[in-house]
Each structure stands twice: as structure tokens, then as C-alpha cells.
Amino acid sequence: MSAVSTLVRKDLLLELRKRESVPAMALFSLSAFVLFHFGINRSSVDGDLAAGLLWVTLLLASLLGVGRLFVAERDEEGFDAIRLAPVDASALLAAKSLSLLAFLAIVEVVAIPGFAILLLGPALLPALPGLLAVLALADIGIAVVGTLASALAVQTRARELIVALMGLPLLVPVALGAARASAPLLQAGGPGALPGRWLGLLGLYDLVFALVAYAVFDYLLDD
């Protein structure tokens, strides 16, 4: 836990100084919402359409952070330092997943109000408690899969392209489950009940890929 907290603190301080990932992710999200606002020729959206626009935007924005997740370790030989240090490789996996999770949370603090102002027809506050639950489960899945995809792609030349080609297919269940779970919350008539089966799907997805990432990450670090 000490190694994980140290690595997370390093990532957060590095992002605070360089501001390379979070501002780009937030700007992309807001720009996409502006484009949707003018492009769909509707004053507001709700239900399935609102949920789809929200999660497609957040998913694509997350890829900007995923692509740069291991850049510092590659450029500064951080992988060798981790292998030489008396810590398990899973500490780096956990730290990077938590760092990406923090980036996503910060971006969503900006993106969700922007989405509500530019696109959403129903009021956001009544739906916010349920939406936060969906965001938490979806963000965990994005963080775990994004960390795994970034570790696979960081040593390649076309890093951003490889991240997108690997990450997007693996994250389709997250986008599907999050959109289906969010749609009842964004209905024009007021938020409905959270659909338990889609929340269960997101939770199961998070668990399965967390175990897969834990099982293979040590081999990725050796390669």
C-alpha cells in the first residue's frame, strides 16, 4: 500500500505540474458536447439519446488519458526502477488504475455540468445520486482496462492508435452497460429506478478484468 500511494502521489503531482491529460480530456468532453448541441438540431435530449451521447463522449475522452498513462515510466526508465524495487508489479497496476480513476473523476466534475447545461433536458440533480453510482462502476472498468491497454501499447510507435484499437472493443460492455443504466435516470418525466441487471453487468465486468489484469500484468512488465 505504501508503494501504491507513493506511485499515485507521483502521478498526481506530475499531472498537476505538466497538465497534459486532465485538461485535454475535459476540453475534449466540453467540445464534443458543444458539437452535439449544434449538430443534432435539438434544444435538449433525454433518455437513451442523452445517455448515449454522455457515455460515448466520456469513453472517447478517457482514451486521451489512457494513451499517456505510462509515458513517464517509458521516458524515464521507470519500468526498470519498478522491477528493481522490492515491490510487487501489481503495485504499479493498482497505482496506475487509481491515478486514471482520479483523472476521470476530475474530468467528470467539469463534463457532467457541461453536459447538463448544453444538452440535457431533464434536471440533473434528481438523477445525480443514481448517476454517481453508474459513473463509479463504469470508471472502475475504464481505469482497469485502460491501464492494461496502455501497458500493452506504451512501447509501440503508434501508441495512441494501438490504445484505441485495443481499448475501444474491450470497453464496449462498459459503454453499453453505463448507457443502459443511465437512460432511466435521464428521462424527461423524472428519474426512474436504476436497472439492477446493468449495474450487475458493470460490477461483474470490473471484477473479471481486474482479475485478468492482475494475472497478466507481471508478464507485460517483463516484456
C-alpha positions in Angstrom: 0.0 0.0 0.0 2.9 2.3 0.7 4.3 1.7 -2.8 0.9 2.2 -4.4 0.3 5.5 -2.5 3.7 6.7 -3.5 3.2 6.0 -7.2 -0.3 7.6 -7.1 1.1 10.7 -5.5 3.8 10.8 -8.1 1.3 10.6 -10.9 -1.0 13.3 -9.5 1.9 15.7 -8.8 3.2 15.1 -12.3 -0.2 15.8 -13.8 -0.5 18.9 -11.6 2.8 20.3 -12.9 2.5 19.3 -16.6 -1.3 19.3 -17.0 -1.2 17.1 -20.1 -4.0 14.6 -19.6 -6.9 16.1 -17.5 -7.2 19.4 -19.3 -7.2 17.6 -22.7 -9.8 15.2 -21.5 -12.0 17.9 -20.1 -11.6 20.1 -23.2 -12.5 17.2 -25.5 -15.6 16.4 -23.5 -16.9 20.0 -23.5 -16.1 20.4 -27.2 -18.0 17.3 -28.0 -21.0 18.5 -26.1 -20.9 21.8 -27.9 -20.7 20.0 -31.3 -23.6 17.8 -30.3 -25.6 20.8 -29.1 -25.4 22.4 -32.5 -25.2 19.3 -34.6 -28.3 17.3 -33.6 -30.5 20.4 -34.1 -32.4 19.8 -30.8 -32.8 22.1 -27.8 -32.3 19.2 -25.4 -32.1 15.4 -25.2 -33.2 12.8 -22.7 -33.4 9.1 -22.1 -31.5 6.8 -24.4 -30.1 9.5 -26.6 -28.8 11.6 -23.7 -27.2 8.5 -22.1 -25.6 7.5 -25.4 -24.1 10.9 -26.1 -22.8 11.2 -22.5 -21.1 7.8 -22.4 -19.6 7.9 -25.9 -18.1 11.3 -25.1 -16.7 10.2 -21.7 -15.3 7.0 -23.2 -13.5 8.7 -26.0 -12.2 11.4 -23.7 -10.8 8.7 -21.4 -8.6 7.4 -24.2 -6.6 10.7 -24.1 -5.6 9.9 -20.6 -5.0 6.2 -21.2 -2.6 7.0 -24.1 -0.3 9.0 -21.8 -0.6 6.8 -18.6 2.8 5.1 -18.9 4.7 7.8 -20.8 6.7 9.0 -17.8 7.8 5.4 -17.0 8.8 4.8 -20.6 10.8 8.0 -21.0 12.4 8.0 -17.5 13.1 4.2 -17.3 10.5 3.8 -14.6 9.8 0.2 -15.6 13.3 -0.8 -14.7 13.1 1.0 -11.4 9.9 -0.9 -10.6 11.5 -4.2 -11.4 14.5 -3.4 -9.3 12.5 -2.2 -6.3 11.3 -4.6 -3.6 7.7 -4.3 -4.5 5.2 -6.5 -6.5 4.4 -5.5 -10.0 0.7 -5.4 -9.1 1.5 -2.2 -7.1 2.1 -0.4 -10.4 -1.1 -1.8 -11.8 -3.1 -0.6 -8.8 -1.4 2.8 -8.8 -2.0 3.5 -12.5 -5.6 2.4 -12.2 -6.2 4.6 -9.2 -4.5 7.5 -11.0 -6.6 7.1 -14.1 -9.7 6.8 -11.9 -8.8 10.1 -10.2 -8.3 11.7 -13.7 -11.7 10.5 -14.8 -13.4 11.8 -11.6 -11.8 15.2 -12.1 -12.9 15.4 -15.7 -16.4 14.4 -14.9 -16.7 17.2 -12.3 -16.4 19.5 -15.3 -18.0 17.4 -18.0 -21.3 16.4 -16.3 -22.4 20.0 -15.5 -21.4 21.0 -19.1 -23.5 18.1 -20.4 -26.4 19.2 -18.3 -26.2 22.8 -19.5 -25.6 22.2 -23.2 -27.7 19.1 -23.9 -29.8 17.7 -21.0 -33.5 18.4 -21.0 -34.4 16.9 -17.5 -33.0 18.5 -14.4 -29.7 16.8 -13.3 -30.0 17.0 -9.5 -32.8 14.4 -9.1 -30.8 11.9 -11.2 -27.4 12.7 -9.6 -27.3 10.0 -6.8 -28.0 7.2 -9.3 -25.8 8.7 -11.9 -22.9 8.8 -9.5 -23.3 5.1 -8.8 -23.2 4.4 -12.6 -20.2 6.7 -13.0 -18.3 4.9 -10.2 -18.8 1.4 -11.7 -18.1 2.5 -15.2 -15.0 4.5 -14.2 -13.5 1.5 -12.5 -13.9 -0.6 -15.6 -12.4 2.1 -17.8 -9.5 2.5 -15.4 -8.6 -1.2 -15.2 -9.0 -1.9 -19.0 -7.3 1.4 -19.8 -4.3 0.6 -17.7 -4.0 -2.8 -19.3 -4.3 -1.4 -22.8 -1.8 1.4 -22.0 0.8 -1.0 -20.7 0.5 -3.1 -23.9 0.8 -0.1 -26.2 3.3 2.1 -24.5 6.4 0.6 -26.1 4.9 0.9 -29.6 5.4 3.8 -32.0 1.7 4.3 -32.7 0.8 4.4 -29.0 -2.5 6.3 -29.3 -3.7 4.3 -32.2 -2.9 1.0 -30.5 -4.7 2.1 -27.3 -7.8 3.0 -29.3 -7.8 -0.2 -31.3 -7.4 -2.4 -28.2 -9.2 -0.3 -25.7 -12.4 0.5 -27.5 -13.5 -3.1 -28.3 -12.8 -4.1 -24.7 -14.8 -1.1 -23.4 -17.9 -1.7 -25.4 -19.6 -3.6 -22.5 -18.8 -0.6 -20.2 -20.4 1.9 -22.6 -23.4 -0.3 -23.2 -24.0 -1.1 -19.6 -23.4 2.5 -18.4 -25.7 3.9 -21.1 -28.5 1.4 -20.4 -28.2 2.1 -16.6 -28.2 5.8 -17.1 -31.1 6.1 -19.6 -33.9 5.7 -17.0 -32.2 8.4 -14.8 -32.3 10.9 -17.7 -36.0 10.5 -18.7 -37.9 13.7 -19.3 -40.5 12.8 -16.8 -38.1 12.4 -14.0 -35.5 9.7 -13.0 -36.7 6.1 -12.9 -35.3 3.2 -10.9 -31.8 2.0 -11.5 -31.8 -1.2 -13.6 -30.1 -3.7 -11.4 -29.0 -6.1 -14.2 -27.0 -3.4 -15.9 -25.3 -2.4 -12.7 -24.6 -6.0 -12.1 -23.1 -6.3 -15.6 -20.8 -3.4 -14.8 -19.8 -4.8 -11.5 -19.1 -8.2 -13.0 -17.1 -6.6 -15.8 -15.0 -4.7 -13.3 -14.2 -7.9 -11.3 -13.3 -10.0 -14.3 -11.0 -7.5 -15.9 -9.4 -6.7 -12.5 -8.5 -10.3 -12.1 -7.3 -10.6 -15.7 -5.1 -7.5 -15.4 -3.7 -8.8 -12.1 -2.9 -12.2 -13.7 -1.1 -10.8 -16.8 0.4 -7.5 -15.7 3.6 -9.0 -14.4 4.3 -10.6 -17.8 3.7 -7.3 -19.5 6.1 -5.6 -17.3 8.8 -8.2 -18.0 8.3 -7.8 -21.8 
